[in-house]
Amino acid sequence: YTWDEATDTYTEHMNTLVQQTSLKQEHSADWSLTLNAKLKYKKTFGSHGVDAILGFEQNSYRKDKFWASRGSFMSTAIDQLFAGTSNKDYYDNSGDASESARRSYFGRVAYDFAGKYMAQFNFRYDGSYIFQSGQRWGFFPGVSAGWRISEESFIKDNLDWVNNLKIRGSFGKQGNDNIDPFQYLLKYNLGRNYVFGGTDMVGLYQKGFPNNNVTWEVADTWNIGTEGTLWNGLLGFEIEYFKTKRSNILAKRNASIPTFTGLSLPDENIGKTENKGVELMLGFRDNPTNDFSYSVSGNLTYARNKVIFKDETPMAETYQKEEGKPIGAALRYEAIGIYSEADIADPNVPKRAGTVAGDIKIRDVNKDGVINTLDRVRQDLTNIPEIVYGININLSLETI
């Protein structure tokens, strides 16, 4: 009830309260099965050492979900769906399901000779439900090698202050299937309703076009480096150069079919990017002679990426293309100062309509005397830092 002070009367609202009373019941079933097995082998033959592993893993998952709700219960005493209204404005139901499956074979073989020469080969052979049969499997090998120069006699017998000095290098492939699944299927969505005979009917429409060739995105990574410790661990260092080329990146062919046609092409494995840089680490550790000791280390990473290929919409100005620029580089106007009263009065100074003194002055990049979108320039920097560095300080004090 609500009370009206002016008329001193009460108004009953039982019907509104009943309509607001609702009940929802939900059922969700999740099913997951994982199988894995590993076979290991390790053996030493004099100065030779072999360490190998071979493995298998498989996972499948399925979820089924259903729910229903009704409102406008006459009483809260009966907490069952049948007691709710049959008016379609106050009931609803829905459900969904999802499933996934993956299978992997993997292995590694490592060889060591006298602690001086090391080599390793590893691989993954992965199958994913994301792709259709024929594109489902990807083979991703890797190889690495190392040479502990400090174990050679010309170092070990002559430079006793070198405790460890190693050169290493590697190459490997990685696969990525973290994309929308089932892109090879023709999909339909509900929506885009139509009215027939005064009744709103739910529509069914095609969602884009399928891509039968969609497959793994691939990253090829190379690195070479050296590491060492000197003067009984007093000084340590690591230097590494790395380079990663990503290919088969899913992207649309914007240059082939312009967006104004209204056609939505599927993503294809056509994109290419590159990332390369260097990592440095230098550390100093005190040789304690009393209860107090300390160590200091610093690290620095410099890395820069760029777009190698993207099917871009043709542009009149090459300086607006994404190719050759960092990933995610934006188009921006270049500020070169502030417009003065003299600039506003001078018709030869390029400016946009409505510009007044005190506004930021924009550079006329293409020298056409007009400031518009063609004067935007693709930037050389993004919000992803190219330089990352840090320092670690450890202090230790032992007391009795």
Disulfide bonds with the S-S distance in Angstrom:
none
